[in-house]
Amino acid sequence: MIRDSLSVLTIFLFAGILCAQAAQVTPQPASGTIPPVPGSTANQLAPGTILSVELSKSLDARKLKANDKFEARTVMDLLAHGHIVIPRNTKIIGHVTEAKAHSKQSPGAVVGVAFDKAMMKDGRELPLQAAVQAVGRPLQTAPAFPQDDPMAATATGMPSASQSQRVSATGASTGTQFPNPSGYPPGGGAGLPPDQGNGSSSTVSPLAPTSKGVVGIKGLSLDSSGTASVLSSKTDNVRLDSGAQLILRVQ
């Protein structure tokens, strides 16, 4: 009888040890799933996350009105711990908050924009509240080259920003796409004065994750202090061409 009681007690103790060990095991993500950006949840990007995007179509104060939708696409893979969190070419959806065209009777133009969500390729919609940290002119697209030409590049002699670039969740670029160790050409992005660059499009360089303000577009101002990012001009119309570069910072 005593032996039977000891046997039953041993079984219960062994089962208890197994349950405790199972509770201590950290769940691992399923194969093929992507971990979230540090500090974020499964459905929200962490504040401070940097996204580099290009407008899919132009934004023109003369043709826009409040609540109009617009689209952009990411031009870099967003990385976290070596994993791609938001792939290149992910669609970003935003809306116009205000629009005012320039005219002789009412000088000055304004376009306000806000970003709403990222349309993930697996069908998920990721809520996105982001401010425009920097804006720049479109990069010149490459002429047609044979696909097997290893020297194929843009007319500037550099790959375009839509090619295989990556940026970490903290905004640090990765890879060696450009000769400059920082990942961007010297004098481009953050180093270009706001009113410089009205010459040929061959002078346009990709914006860096650290770029701020208006880069290379004369007469345009950017204010991202409010809930929307506002582009304005005191002397001309506000227009961003298709392909215009935007650096977004998640709020």
N, C-alpha and C positions, 0 to 999 in steps of 0.2 A: 504493500500500500504506500509506504513511504517512498519506495523507488518509483512508483507510478507518479506520485505527486512531484517528485524532483524532475522527472522527465517532462511533465507538462509545464513546470516552471521554466525549465531550460528552453523549451520551444517558444514560450512567450517572450523570454528575454532576447532570444535570437531574432525573433520577428521584430521586436522593438528596435534593436540595433540596425536592422536592414531599413526600417522606415526612417530612422533618423539620418542614415547615410543618404537615402534617396532625397530627403528634404534639403540636404546641403548641396546637392548637385545643381550647378548653375545651368539653366536651360540654354541650349545652343540654338542659333537661328537655323531654320530649315535650309537645306541645300538650295542655293540659287537666290535666297532672299538677300536684301540689301539693308545693312544696319543704318539707323538714322544718323543725321549729323549730330555731333556731340552737343548736348544741351537742348536737343529738340525732342519732340515726341514723334510717334509714328505718322502723325498727320499735320505736323507743323515744323517749319524750319526754325533753327535757333536764331535769336536776334544777333545781328552782326555778320551773319552769313553773306558772302559776296557772290553775286551772279553777274556774269558778263553776257549781254544779250544784244541782238540786232533787231531793229524794227522790220516787220514783214512787209508793211506798206507805209507810205509817207503819212505824216501828220501835218496838216495845213490849217492854220487858224481860219482861213477863208471858207473852208469846207466843213469844219467841225462844229458840233454843238454839244452841250452837256449830255452826259450819259451815253455818248457814242462809244462803241466797243472798238478796241484795237488789239493787234497781236504782235508779239515779238518772239524770237527763238533764242535759246541759249547757244552760245558759240564755243563753250568749253564744257568738258565733263566736270561736274562738281564732285570732289573726292572727300571722303572721310575714312581715316584709318586704312587707306589704300583701296577702298571700295568706291565704285561710282554710285553716288547717291542720286544725282540728277544728270542724265546723259545729255550730251550735245544734241542740239536740234529739238529739245523739249519745248513745247508751245507754252508761252506765257500770255495770259489774258489780262487786259486792263481796260479801264474806261476813262473817258474825258470828264473831268470835273467842271471845267469852264473853258470857254473859247471866245476870244474877241479879236476880230480882224483889224488891221491897220487901215486907216483912211484919212483923207485930208480933213474931214470934219471931226474925226475922232482918232488922233494920232496914237500910236502905240498899239501893240498886239500882245495877247496873252493866250497861252494854252496850259491848262492844268491837267495832270494825269495822275492816276492811282492804279495800283496793281492788285488784282483780285485772287488769282490762282494760277497754278502750274498744272497743265494737262499731261499727266504721266503716260508713258507709252503702254503701261499695263491697264489703262483705263481709270486709274485713280485720279482724283482731283485734289491737289495739295493747296490748301489756303495759303495765300501769300500777301503779306502786307510789307511793302518795300518802298524805300525812297530812292530817287535818282541821285546817286552820288556824283556821277560825271556823265557828260554827253559829248560826243564827237562825231565828226563827219564819217560817212561810209568809207570803208576801204575799197580801193579800186579792185574790181573783179579781174580775174585772170583771163587772157585771151585763150582761144581754143588751142590746146596742145595735144599731140598724140598721147594716148594713155601710157605708152611704154617709154615716154621721154622722161628720164630721171631728173632733168633740169626744169621740168614744168613748174611754174610759179607765177606769182602775180607780176604785173608790169613793173612793180617796184623792185622786183628781184627777191621778194620775201613771200613765204606762204601766207595765205589769207587767214584772218582770225577764225574762220569757220572750219579750218582744217584741224588736225588732231592736237588740240591744246587741252590742258587740264588745269584746274585751279582747286586748291584745297578749300575746305569749309571756312578757314580763317583768312582766305584771300591770297595765299601764297601760291604763285605759279609754279608748275612743275615741268620737267622736260627740258630739252635743249633746242627748242625750235629756232631761236634766234642766236646769232653769235654773242650778243651781250649776255653775260652770266645771269643777269637778273631775269632773263626770259623775254625782254622787250628791247627794241632797237634804241640806241642812244638818241636822246632828244625827242623821243616819242612819248605819248601818254602824258604822265604827270609833269614832265619837264617842258612841255610846249606851252608858251604863253597863250592866254585865251584869244587874243586878237591876231595871232600868227597863223599862217597856213591858208591864206586865200589865193594862193597861186595854183599850180597844177595839182591834180589829185595824187600825183606821185609822191607828194610830201606827207601824205596821211600815214600815220602809224597806229597800230592797235592800242587802245586804252589799256592801262595797267590796272590791276585791282586796287592800287593806291591812288589812281587818278581822281581828281576832284574838280568840280565846277565845269564850265564850258571850255572845251579844248578845240581850237582851230576854227571856230565859227564866230565871225565878227559881229558885234552888236547884240549878241544874245546873252541873256542872264538866266541864272538858275537859282531858285529858292526852294529848298526842301525842308524848311523849318516847320511846316505845318503838316496836316494829315495828307495833303497832296503835294506833288512836286510841280512847281509852276515855272514855265519857260516864258520869258517876256522880252520884248524889244521896244525901245522908245522911238525908234526911227524907221522900222521896217516891219514887214509881216513875219510871223513866226512859222517856220516850216522846217520840219525834219524829213529828209529824204528817206526812201526805202533803203534799209541797210544801215541807217544811222546807228552808231555804237552807243550803248548805255551800260553804265556800271550801276547795279542795284545793290543796296544794302538792306537786308531784312530788318524790320523794326520789331 
